[in-house]
Amino acid sequence: MNKPLFPEVRVNGVTIPSAAIAAEAQNHPAPSAEAAWEAAAEALAIRQLLVDEAERLELEPGETCDETGQPMTREDALIDALLEREIKTP
């Protein structure tokens, strides 16, 4: 039986697919494939935590397009709503 190259990543009971981590890894320059994988997994874990918190607070997704007019996913819109609610800038 083959052992997976990298372990399964779960956050609050949600499995982050290895294909999503592999796709995200290209955005994380690193000295090794393992380091890029870990950085990508961490980024996606944080993203999942933000989505979970937005859902816990029962936030509604705000804008469905970013500032350039590109469509956003529901999760991205939830994260934007959470950050808008929680981060106050002077």
C-alpha positions in Angstrom: 0.0 0.0 0.0 1.4 3.4 -0.9 1.7 6.0 1.8 0.7 9.5 0.7 3.5 11.9 0.1 1.9 14.5 2.4 -0.6 13.9 5.3 -4.3 14.7 5.0 -5.1 18.2 6.2 -8.3 18.7 8.2 -9.6 21.9 9.8 -12.7 21.9 12.0 -13.7 18.6 10.5 -13.3 19.8 6.9 -10.7 18.0 4.7 -8.7 20.3 2.5 -8.1 18.4 -0.7 -4.5 17.6 -1.6 -5.3 18.9 -5.1 -6.2 22.3 -3.6 -3.0 22.4 -1.6 -0.9 21.4 -4.6 -2.6 24.2 -6.6 -2.0 26.7 -3.8 1.7 25.6 -3.4 2.7 27.4 -6.6 1.9 30.7 -4.8 4.5 29.9 -2.1 8.1 30.1 -3.2 10.1 27.8 -0.9 13.4 25.9 -0.8 11.6 22.6 -1.1 8.4 21.0 -2.3 7.7 20.1 1.3 8.1 23.7 2.5 5.8 24.9 -0.3 3.2 22.3 0.6 3.3 23.3 4.3 3.0 27.0 3.5 0.1 26.2 1.1 -1.6 24.0 3.7 -1.3 26.6 6.3 -2.7 29.3 4.1 -5.7 27.1 3.2 -6.2 26.2 6.8 -6.3 29.9 7.8 -8.8 30.5 5.0 -11.0 27.7 6.3 -10.9 29.1 9.8 -11.9 32.6 8.5 -14.8 31.0 6.5 -15.9 29.0 9.6 -15.9 32.2 11.7 -17.9 34.1 9.2 -20.4 31.3 9.1 -20.5 31.1 12.9 -21.3 34.8 13.0 -24.0 34.2 10.4 -22.5 36.8 8.1 -24.0 37.2 4.7 -21.6 37.5 1.8 -21.3 41.1 0.7 -20.1 42.1 -2.7 -19.8 39.2 -5.1 -17.2 41.0 -7.2 -13.8 42.4 -6.2 -12.7 45.9 -6.8 -11.7 45.1 -10.4 -15.1 43.6 -11.2 -13.9 40.0 -11.1 -16.4 37.6 -9.6 -15.6 36.2 -6.1 -16.4 32.8 -4.6 -19.0 32.7 -1.8 -16.1 31.9 0.6 -14.1 34.9 -0.5 -17.1 37.1 -0.1 -17.6 35.7 3.4 -14.0 36.4 4.3 -14.3 40.0 3.0 -17.5 40.4 5.1 -15.7 39.1 8.2 -12.6 41.3 7.7 -14.8 44.3 7.1 -16.7 43.6 10.3 -13.7 42.8 12.5 -10.9 45.1 11.3 -11.1 48.8 12.0 -8.7 51.1 10.3 -8.0 54.7 11.4 
